[in-house]
Amino acid sequence: MLKFTEKMKKVILLFTIIIAFSSCKNKEELRAISKKETASDSTEVQKTSEFSIVIHGGAGTILKKNMTPEKEAAYLAKLEEAIRVGYNILRHGGSSLDAVEKTINVMEDSPLFNAGKGAVFTNAGTNELDASIMDGSTLNAGASAGTKTVRNPINLARTIMENSPHVMLSGAGAETFAKEHDLEIVDSSYFYTEDRFQSLQHVKEYEAKKQTDDKTAFYDSTIKDSKFGTVGCVALDKHGNLAAGTSTGGMTNKRWGRIGDAPIIGAGTYANNNTCAVSSTGWGEFFIRAMVAHDISALMEYKALSLKEAAKEVIQEKVPHLGGDGGIIAVDKYGNMVMEFNTAGMYRASMNDEGKLTIGIYKN
């Protein structure tokens, strides 16, 4: 009887070991299957685009009825020229930072946009330029504000990011830094354009009328859009790195050294390899309060929203709720692109790794 009991114990023990081993094996197989499915899903999502680039040239009351055929053609041509510069950099394996900087240079050198050469005028009749850039792989960033003689502010922003311990420099100090690093310096007259100067006169006339008549309404698109105007670019390169950059002349008739959202990291510009890259354009004061660029990234990271969902919530819900308007361009880590705005129009363009070009000006 004793021997039988001992044999039974051994059988039961052996049976238990077999069951335990089988269970462990099944768990490992389940884990392997789960990992395989996750990897498969991830790979499927990542196939959206190997690289992508999106640009904007400002948002506002941009209506086809107010646009001459010649001016419309000029904008379309310049948007295409700019985005193809960045696209070619990415196509040949270049970095997203290079693509962003060089693309923005094209728009800064054009009088069509409120950045660089086409910067608007301050109340004092001067031009004060702002810019920022951010590297999504390191979260390093650089920005400049209130410069008057640096030809390409986006170049200064990148130089600050890569060659200083600071994120933002302003005014005379930023210009001194630019000279020390051999950036191109121009006479302030370089930024003069007749169209922008006349826009300043219109805004001043409106202000003078408003002081004598509180019922004075906005009487043309120049007045309505005096708070708008920016250029920006976001890109994803073949190495999986995101970058974003923004450059602007700010608000027409601005005073007291006013600075908008464009040079502020998290408001006008943000890039994070874990989520997306964003560049903003709109009424800066509200974009600062809403921290628009970072908020889109945060909604993706903490609420698992898609880029499209996050951009829509911020631009169509949060910003208007505060009283502001404008738009953003963005690209996520998978190459998905969005161009979201709540104004009548936004100069914009996008290209993916297949070379598909999309250019737009008006809402529809």
C-alpha positions in Angstrom: 0.0 0.0 0.0 2.9 2.3 0.9 4.6 1.6 -2.4 1.4 2.3 -4.3 1.0 5.7 -2.6 4.6 6.7 -3.4 4.1 5.7 -7.0 0.9 7.8 -7.1 2.7 10.8 -5.7 5.4 10.5 -8.4 2.8 10.3 -11.1 0.9 13.3 -9.8 4.1 15.3 -9.5 5.1 14.4 -13.0 1.7 15.3 -14.3 1.9 18.7 -12.5 5.2 19.4 -14.0 4.0 18.6 -17.5 0.9 20.9 -17.1 3.1 23.7 -15.7 5.5 23.4 -18.6 2.7 23.3 -21.1 1.2 26.4 -19.5 4.4 28.3 -19.6 5.0 27.3 -23.2 1.5 28.4 -24.2 2.1 31.8 -22.4 5.3 32.2 -24.3 3.6 31.4 -27.6 0.8 33.8 -26.8 3.4 36.5 -26.0 5.2 35.7 -29.3 2.0 35.9 -31.2 1.1 39.2 -29.5 4.5 40.7 -30.3 4.3 39.5 -33.9 0.8 41.0 -34.3 2.0 44.3 -32.7 5.0 44.4 -34.9 2.9 43.6 -37.9 0.4 46.4 -37.0 3.3 48.8 -36.4 4.9 48.0 -39.7 1.6 48.5 -41.5 1.1 51.9 -40.0 4.7 52.9 -40.8 4.1 52.2 -44.5 2.1 55.5 -44.8 5.1 57.3 -46.1 8.9 56.9 -45.8 9.3 60.6 -45.8 6.9 63.6 -45.9 7.0 67.4 -46.0 4.3 70.1 -45.5 4.6 73.9 -45.8 2.4 76.9 -45.1 2.6 80.5 -46.1 0.1 82.0 -43.6 -3.6 81.8 -43.0 -6.3 84.5 -43.0 -9.1 86.0 -45.1 -7.8 84.6 -48.3 -10.7 84.6 -50.8 -10.5 83.8 -54.5 -12.7 86.9 -55.3 -10.0 89.1 -53.9 -7.1 87.4 -55.7 -6.0 88.3 -59.2 -5.1 85.4 -61.5 -1.5 86.7 -61.7 -1.1 86.9 -57.9 -2.7 83.5 -57.5 -0.3 82.0 -60.0 2.7 83.7 -58.2 1.7 82.1 -54.9 1.1 78.7 -56.4 4.5 78.8 -58.2 6.4 79.9 -55.1 4.8 77.3 -52.8 5.7 74.6 -55.3 9.3 75.9 -55.6 9.7 76.0 -51.9 8.4 72.5 -51.1 10.4 70.9 -53.9 13.6 72.2 -52.4 12.8 70.3 -49.2 11.4 67.3 -51.0 14.6 66.8 -53.0 16.7 67.0 -49.8 14.5 64.3 -48.2 14.4 62.1 -51.3 18.2 62.0 -51.4 18.4 61.0 -47.7 19.0 64.4 -46.3 17.8 65.4 -42.8 14.5 66.9 -41.9 16.2 69.8 -40.3 18.0 70.7 -43.6 14.7 70.3 -45.5 12.9 72.6 -43.1 15.6 75.3 -43.1 16.1 75.4 -46.8 12.4 75.3 -47.7 11.7 78.2 -45.3 14.6 80.1 -46.9 12.8 80.1 -50.2 9.7 81.7 -48.6 11.8 84.1 -46.5 13.5 85.4 -49.7 10.1 86.1 -51.4 8.1 89.3 -50.9 4.9 87.3 -51.2 5.0 86.1 -47.6 5.2 87.8 -44.2 8.7 86.5 -43.3 12.1 87.7 -44.3 11.9 89.9 -47.4 8.1 90.3 -47.2 8.0 91.1 -43.4 5.3 93.5 -42.3 5.9 96.8 -40.7 5.7 97.8 -37.0 4.0 100.9 -35.8 7.4 102.6 -35.9 7.8 101.8 -39.6 10.5 99.1 -39.0 10.6 95.4 -39.6 11.1 93.0 -36.6 11.5 89.3 -37.4 11.0 86.2 -35.4 11.7 82.5 -36.1 12.1 79.1 -34.4 13.2 75.6 -35.3 13.0 72.2 -33.4 14.7 68.8 -33.7 12.3 66.0 -32.9 15.1 63.5 -32.3 16.7 65.4 -29.4 14.0 68.0 -28.5 16.7 70.6 -29.0 15.3 73.9 -30.2 16.4 77.4 -31.2 14.6 80.7 -31.7 15.2 84.4 -32.3 12.9 87.4 -31.8 12.9 91.0 -32.9 15.8 91.0 -35.3 16.1 93.8 -37.9 19.1 93.0 -40.0 19.4 89.1 -40.2 18.4 88.2 -43.8 17.1 84.7 -42.9 15.9 84.4 -39.3 15.3 80.6 -39.6 19.1 80.2 -40.2 19.7 82.2 -37.0 17.3 80.0 -35.1 19.1 76.9 -36.1 22.5 78.4 -35.3 21.2 79.3 -31.8 20.0 75.7 -31.4 23.3 74.2 -32.5 25.9 76.6 -31.3 24.6 78.1 -28.0 23.4 76.9 -24.6 20.2 78.9 -25.0 16.9 78.4 -26.8 15.9 82.0 -27.6 17.8 85.2 -28.2 16.3 88.5 -29.0 17.0 91.9 -30.5 20.5 93.4 -30.5 21.9 90.3 -28.7 20.6 88.0 -31.3 22.0 90.1 -34.1 25.4 90.2 -32.4 25.3 86.4 -32.2 24.4 86.2 -35.9 27.4 88.4 -36.8 29.7 86.3 -34.7 28.6 83.2 -36.6 28.9 84.8 -40.0 25.2 84.8 -40.9 24.2 87.1 -43.7 23.4 90.6 -42.4 21.6 93.1 -44.5 20.6 96.8 -44.3 17.1 97.2 -42.8 16.0 98.7 -46.2 16.2 95.2 -47.6 12.9 94.3 -45.9 11.0 97.2 -47.4 8.2 96.3 -49.8 5.6 98.8 -50.9 2.7 96.4 -50.4 3.6 95.9 -46.7 4.2 99.6 -46.2 0.8 100.4 -47.6 -0.8 97.8 -45.4 0.7 99.6 -42.4 -0.9 102.9 -43.6 -4.3 101.2 -44.0 -4.2 99.8 -40.4 -3.1 103.2 -39.0 -6.0 104.9 -40.9 -8.4 102.4 -39.5 -7.1 103.0 -35.9 -7.5 106.8 -36.4 -11.1 106.4 -37.6 -11.9 104.0 -34.8 -10.8 106.6 -32.2 -13.4 109.0 -33.5 -16.1 106.5 -34.3 -16.5 103.3 -32.2 -18.8 101.8 -34.8 -16.1 101.7 -37.4 -16.0 98.2 -38.8 -13.2 96.3 -40.6 -13.3 97.7 -44.1 -11.0 95.4 -46.0 -9.0 92.2 -45.7 -5.8 94.1 -45.0 -7.3 95.2 -41.6 -8.7 91.7 -40.9 -5.4 90.0 -41.6 -3.1 92.5 -39.9 -2.6 90.0 -37.1 -1.7 87.1 -39.4 1.2 86.1 -41.5 3.8 83.4 -41.1 5.7 80.7 -43.0 6.5 77.3 -41.8 7.6 73.8 -42.7 7.4 70.4 -41.0 9.2 67.2 -42.3 9.9 63.6 -41.6 13.1 62.2 -43.1 14.1 58.6 -44.1 15.9 58.2 -40.8 12.6 58.6 -38.9 13.5 62.1 -37.6 10.9 64.9 -37.4 11.6 68.7 -37.5 9.6 71.8 -37.6 10.3 75.5 -38.3 8.4 78.8 -38.4 9.4 82.3 -39.5 7.5 85.6 -39.5 7.5 89.3 -39.6 4.8 89.3 -36.9 1.7 91.5 -36.7 1.3 94.7 -38.9 1.5 97.8 -36.7 2.8 95.9 -33.7 4.3 97.9 -30.8 6.4 97.7 -27.7 8.5 94.8 -29.0 5.5 92.5 -29.4 6.3 88.9 -30.0 3.8 86.4 -31.2 3.8 82.6 -31.2 6.2 81.9 -34.1 9.4 81.9 -32.0 7.9 80.2 -29.0 8.6 76.5 -28.7 5.3 74.7 -28.0 3.1 77.5 -29.4 4.3 78.2 -32.9 6.7 75.3 -33.4 7.1 71.8 -31.9 8.7 68.5 -33.0 8.9 65.2 -31.1 9.9 61.9 -32.8 7.4 60.1 -30.5 4.5 62.0 -32.0 4.6 64.7 -34.6 6.1 68.0 -35.9 3.9 71.1 -36.0 4.2 74.7 -37.3 1.4 77.2 -36.6 0.1 80.3 -38.3 -2.6 82.6 -36.9 -3.5 85.0 -34.2 -0.3 84.6 -32.1 -1.7 85.7 -28.7 -4.3 82.9 -28.8 -1.8 80.3 -30.1 0.5 81.2 -27.2 -2.4 80.8 -24.6 -3.4 77.5 -26.1 0.2 76.2 -26.6 -1.2 74.9 -29.9 1.8 73.0 -31.3 2.6 71.2 -28.1 -1.0 70.5 -27.4 -1.5 68.6 -30.6 1.5 66.4 -29.7 0.3 66.0 -26.1 -3.2 64.8 -27.3 -1.5 62.2 -29.4 0.9 61.1 -26.6 -1.5 61.1 -23.7 -4.9 60.5 -25.2 -3.7 58.3 -28.2 -5.5 60.6 -30.7 -4.4 60.4 -34.3 -2.7 63.4 -35.8 -5.9 64.3 -37.7 -8.0 64.1 -34.6 -5.7 66.1 -32.4 -5.2 68.9 -35.0 -9.0 69.1 -35.5 -9.7 69.3 -31.8 -7.2 72.1 -31.2 -7.8 74.2 -34.3 -11.6 73.8 -34.7 -12.5 73.6 -31.0 -9.9 74.9 -28.5 -8.5 78.0 -30.4 -11.9 79.3 -31.5 -13.3 78.8 -28.0 -10.6 81.2 -26.8 -11.5 83.7 -29.5 -8.6 83.1 -31.9 -8.2 81.8 -35.4 -5.6 80.4 -37.7 -4.2 77.1 -38.7 -1.4 74.5 -38.5 0.5 72.1 -40.7 1.8 68.9 -39.2 3.3 65.5 -40.0 3.4 62.5 -37.6 6.1 59.8 -37.1 4.4 57.6 -39.7 4.4 60.2 -42.4 0.7 61.2 -42.1 0.2 64.9 -42.9 -2.5 67.4 -42.0 -3.2 71.0 -43.0 -5.9 72.2 -40.5 -7.2 75.8 -40.4 -10.4 77.6 -39.4 -9.9 80.7 -41.6 -11.1 81.4 -45.1 -7.8 80.2 -46.5 -4.2 79.1 -45.9 -1.3 79.0 -48.3 -0.2 75.4 -48.1 1.4 72.5 -49.9 2.5 68.9 -49.1 4.5 66.1 -50.7 5.0 62.4 -49.7 7.6 59.9 -50.7 5.8 59.1 -53.9 6.2 62.7 -55.0 2.5 63.4 -54.8 2.1 67.2 -54.7 -0.9 68.9 -53.1 -1.2 72.8 -53.2 -4.0 74.8 -51.8 -4.9 78.4 -51.0 -8.6 78.6 -50.3 -10.7 76.5 -47.9 -12.3 74.4 -50.6 
